[in-house]
Amino acid sequence: MNQYIDIVKEVLTGDWKENRTGIKTRMIHGLQFKHFMPNGFPLLTTKKMAWRTCFTELEGFIGGITSKQWYKDRKCNIWNEWCNPQLALAIRHPELEDDLGPIYGYQWRRFNRPYRLGFPITSKFRPRPLSQSDQLAIIVHHLEYNRTSRRMVCSAWNPLQLDQMALPPCIYSFTVTTCAGYLNLEWTQRSVDVMIGLPFDIASHAMLLRLLAEEARLQPGWLTGSLQDTHIYENHIDAAKEQIERKPRELPTVQPGGPMEAWNMFEWEAAHVVVNNYDPYPKIKLEVAV
C-alpha cells in the first residue's frame, strides 16, 4: 500500500516529541489514510502481517470480550502487555490480571453500562433485544431499516470508565455512511503507532467494513482513517527506513467466511477468514513501547 508507505515517509520528517513511554518519537499531527476497497484488501505487503491475530482481536471486540485469557486462548497476544502487576488496573488489584476492563468491545456493545472489575466477560454478547447501549447493533439496525442515516456512529471513548480500562482507546470512534451502493467507514485515532499499530488498525477496520457490508448487502467502499498524533518511536526508525525501501506488492483478496444467505456478523469467527494471494516481504520484528 503506497498510502501507508507515504505516511511512514512523512512521519520520519516530523518533530521529536517526548511521551509517557520514555522512548521519544518522530511525530506529525493530522494525517489521513484512505483506501477504496474494490482495489484490494489493505493488508500490508511490505512486511508479513499476523492477520489471523488481527482478525481475532476484532472478533473479540464485536463480541464485547474483556478477558485477556479469551484472546490468549486463540493465540492473539496483542493484549499480553496490558493489565499485568506493573500496569493499569492491576497496580491496585493484582487479582485483575485477566480483566482488561471495559475496553473497545465493551463500549461498542454495552456503552457505559456498569462494569464489575474482576469479572471479565468471556462469552460473546448477543444483540437481542436491541439496546440503546449496543452501538454496533444499532448501526446494523440502521443499515437494515434506515441506511441513508448520518447517525451511524460508534464511540469507544467513555470518560466515565477510562480509569477502569487496561488501556484508553487509541481509536476512539468510527462512523459508517452509504452512497451509490457502497458502504464507507472512517475511524478516528488520537494516538497512532505507525510501525506496529497502524497496519493492524487498517486491516481490522477493513474487515469490520467488509462484515458490515455483508450484513447490509452492499459493496465495501472507502476506508478512511483520521490520524492525529501520528508517530514512529525512536527504536523503530531503522525498521521504518528499511520498510520504505520495499516496493508494495499486489494486495490480496480476503473472504470473511460464512454463506451470504445465513450471514450474521455477530456469529462471525476469525477462524473462518480466507486470505488469497498474499505475498508479503519478511516480518520486521519490533518492540512494543508500553
N, C-alpha and C positions, 0 to 999 in steps of 0.2 A: 504494500500500500504506500504509494508515494505521499499520500496525505500525512501518514504517520511519520515518515522519514523527514518531511518538511518541518513538522513540529519539533522533532529532535534537533534538527539543524538550527532552528530559530532559538530554542531554549539554550543551546550551547553558547549563544551570543548574549545571553541575559546577564543581569547583575547578580553578584554574590549576595546571599541572604542567610542569616543565622536562623535556627529553628529549635524546637524542643528536643530533637534527637541528639543534638551536639555535632551532627555532621552537616556542614553548610551546603547550600545548594546554589546552582545557577537557576535563576527564576525569571519568568515573564508572566505578566497578568493578561488575561483576556484573549485567549486563543480559541480557535474553533476547529473541530474535526467534523467533516461532512462526507458522507458516502451514499451513493444511490445503490440500493440493494440488488437490483437486477444485474449490476455489473459484477456480481460475485459476492460470496460471503466474506466479510472483512476479518479473516483470521490471518494474523501476521505471518509473513513468509520469510522475513529477514532474520528470524530465529525460530526455532521449534517451540511451539506453544503446547502446554499441557491442557489441551482443550477439554478433555473429559473432566478434569478438576474444575475448570471454569464453569462448565455447564452444571456440574453437581452443586456448586455453590448457588447457582441460580435456582435450581430445583428446591434447595433448602429455603431460599428467600420466598419463593412462590408459596411454599407450604407453611411459612411462618415459623420455621425451626429456630430454636435458640440454644440448642445443646451442641457444644463443641464436639462431643463424642459422636453425635449423629454424622457430622461431616467426616471425622476421622475414620469411622467405620466404613465409609465409602471412598476412602483413600483421597479425600480432599483435605489437605493440610494447611489451607490458607489461613485459618484462624488459630493455628497452633501457638503463634507468638503472643496471642492475646489472652487476657484473663488467666494469668498464672500468678504465683505468690508475690511477684515483684510488680505487677501491673494492675491498673484499673481497679475493679471491684474487689479482687482477691487481696488487695493490700489490707483491707479491713476484715475481709471474710474469706479466709483460706478455703473454707468448705465450698466456695462458689467456683472452684477450678473449672467445672464443666459448664457453668452458666454464663453465656455471653450477654445476657440481659436483653432488653427489648430493642435489639438491633434491626437492621433494614427490614427483614421479612415480617417481624412483629408489627412494625409501623405500617407496612403495606397492607397487612391483613387485620390488625386489631389496634388501629391508631389510638394512642393514649388510653387504652384500657388498662386497669390496674395490673401491675406485674408483680408476681411473687418471686422475689430473689431466692435462689436455692432450689427452685423447681423448674428447671429448663424444659422447654417444650420439645418433645422427642417424636411427635407424630404430626402429620400434616393437618392443617386447618381446612375444613371443607367450607364452601361458600354459601351454604343454605342453612337457615333462611338469610336473605340479604340483610346486611347490617350497614349502617352509615359509617362505622369504623373500618369496614372492609373496603379499602380504597381500590384494590385490584379488582375485586368482584364488581364494584360499581362501574369501573371502566369497561369491563366485559359486558355489563348490562347496557351501558350506553351504546356500545358497538352493535348490540343486537337490536335495540329499540330506538336509538337516537344518535346515529353515527355521525351526524353533522355537528354534534355538540363541540363547543370550545372549552368545555369544563372537565375534560378528561385528564385530571392532574393527580399525581401520586407523590406524597411527601414523606420522606424518611426522617426529616429534621423535626424533632419534638423537644423543645427546650425543657419541658416539664419532666422528661425522662432521660435526658442526656447523662446525668450522673449515675444512672443505673446501667449504662451501656459499656461493654468492653472497649469499644472504640466509637466515638461520634461519627456519623456517616460522612464520608467524603463526598459521595454522590447523594445530594440531599433532596432531589426531586427528578421526576420525569413527566413529560406531557405527551399526549397522543393526539394526532389530528388525522382527518381523512380528506382526500381531494382526488378527483378524477380516477377513482377506483383504486387508489393507493392508500396504504396506512403508513403514517410517518411517526417517528418517535424522536424526541430530543431530551437528553439528560443534562442536568446542571451539576457541576462539580466544583466544590470550594477548594479542594487540595488534590493535585494531580501528580502522582509519582510516574513520570514519563516512561522510565525504563522497566519497572516491574508492574505497576498497576494499570497504566493506560491500555496496553494491549489486551489485558483481561477485561477491562471495562468496555472496550469496543466490542469484543466478541460476545460478552454477556448481554449487552443491550441489543446487539444484532439478533441474538437468539430470542430475547424477550420480544422484540419486534416481530420475528418470524412466528412465535407462538400466538401472539395477539392477532396477527394477520390470518393465521389458520383459523382461529376462533371466529373471526369476523368474515371469513371467506373473501378476503381482499388480498391484493398483492402487496408485499412489503415494499415501501418506497424509500424515502430519505431517512437516514440515520444521522443524527446531529448531536455533537457533544459541545456544550458551552463550558470552556475550561478556564478557571480563574487562576489561583496560584499554581502555575504550571512549572514544574521543577525537575531538575536532574541532580541527584546527590553527587557530592564531590568524588566519592569512591565508585561512582558509576560512569565517570567521564570517559575513561578509556574504552569501556564497553560501548558507550554511545558512539564514539568515533569509529569503532570497528563496525557497528551496525550500519551507519550511514554510507559505508563503503560497499555494502552489499546491495545489489540491484534487486528490487522486489520482483517476485515471480508471479505467475498467474494465480489468481485467487481460486480456492477450492469451492465446491458446492457442498451444502450441508442440508441433510434431511433430519428434521426433528424427531421423526418416528411416529407411528400410530396412523391408522386409516382415517382419512378425512371424514368418512361417514359417522364415525364414533368419536370425533375429536373432542377432547376436554383438557384444556391446558392445566387444570388443577390436578389431573391424574398423570400428567406427563412426567417421565423419568429420564434423566440424563443418559442412562444406560441404553436407551433406545436410539440415541443420536447416531447417524451415519455420516462420516466425512469422506468425501470422494476427491481424488486428485489433489491431495495436499502434499506439496513438495517443498518443505522449508529448508533453510540453512540450519546448521547445527545449533543446538541450545547454547545460550550465553548465561553462565552462572553469575548470579547477583545476590548480594546480601541485603536482607530487609532491614531498613532503618526503623527501629522501634523506640 
